[in-house]
Amino acid sequence: MATKSAKPDDIDDSSAPLIEHLKELRTRLIWSVLAFVLAMVLCYFVWNPIFDFLTQPVCTALEKRGQTCGLILLKMQEGFFVAMRIAFFGGFVLAFPVVGYQLWRFVAPGLYRSEKNALLPFLVASPVMFLIGAAFAYYIILPWAFDFFLGFQQGPLALPDDPASAAATAAAGATAAAKEPWAGIVFQGSVEEYLTLTTKFILAFGLSFQLPVALTLMGKAGLVSSEGLASMRRYAIIVILVLAAMVTPPDVISQIVLFTVIYGLYEVSIFLVRRIERKRELEEQADV
């Protein structure tokens, strides 16, 4: 009888740590979701300034061509969905450091002090690298991409219903028509389509800049090696090509640019892991 009564006690004792971990995980997830929801609400009330900021690359490209910067709503509900998309995007960016901190609070109790000191720099580097990647997309890639795409316009670079364009055409008369016999092609972009394209680029580059952080952390933990990463180059190229095709618009230029950036970061990761391995070997030799 004593043996039978001891079994439930043993089961409870062995399951207690798991239950505590699940409770801690639930707490961290709740705080992360609350931070994301709060950031979304804040961004929803200021979605107009955020949208103005996100449209700066295309507005600059249009101003270079003497065109008015303007986007159109193709659907009645498109404006609301644009505001929600901006709120979701802003909530993700603002809540990113909070989510990382909650992850740290969940993992830290199970680490030794030396392991905490090794992990903390990576947690700091993660949001920094995300911001660097997002800034790289916003200030370098997007202006270049919009300038390239808008170069396929032709004819009078004004909308057909533009009063100034109509007056100028009437004044020019048949002479202008003779000089420009081709059909005009002018950009008249959808708000939702533009926002989808822009946020995709920013998120794709921001997340791709996490690659050195993730692989270096794995190398620090001994999960990957520089030789292993180097031997996987051919497979990494295929995976990166598929990823670039999935997260970018269906054009070759954008895919090549993202592939080049991610593959460059992969090579940087190999270099960083190799440095960690050399430092580890020197420390082991010093201990001996």
Secondary structure, DSSP 8 states (H G I E B T S, - for coil): -HHHHHHHHHHHHHHHHHHHHHHHHHHHHHHHHHHHHHHHHHHHHTHHHHHHHHTHHHHHHHHHTT-----B--STTHHHHHHHHHHHHHHHHHHHHHHHHHHHHHHGGGS-HHHHHHHHHHHHHHHHHHHHHHHHIIIIIHHHHHHHHHTT-BS--S-TT-HHHHHHHHHHTHHHHHH--S--B----BHHHHHHHHHHHHHHHHHHTTHHHHHHHHHHTTS--HHHHHHTHHHHHHHHHHHHHHHS-S-HHHHHHHHHHHHHHHHHHHHHHHHHHHHHHHHHHHH-
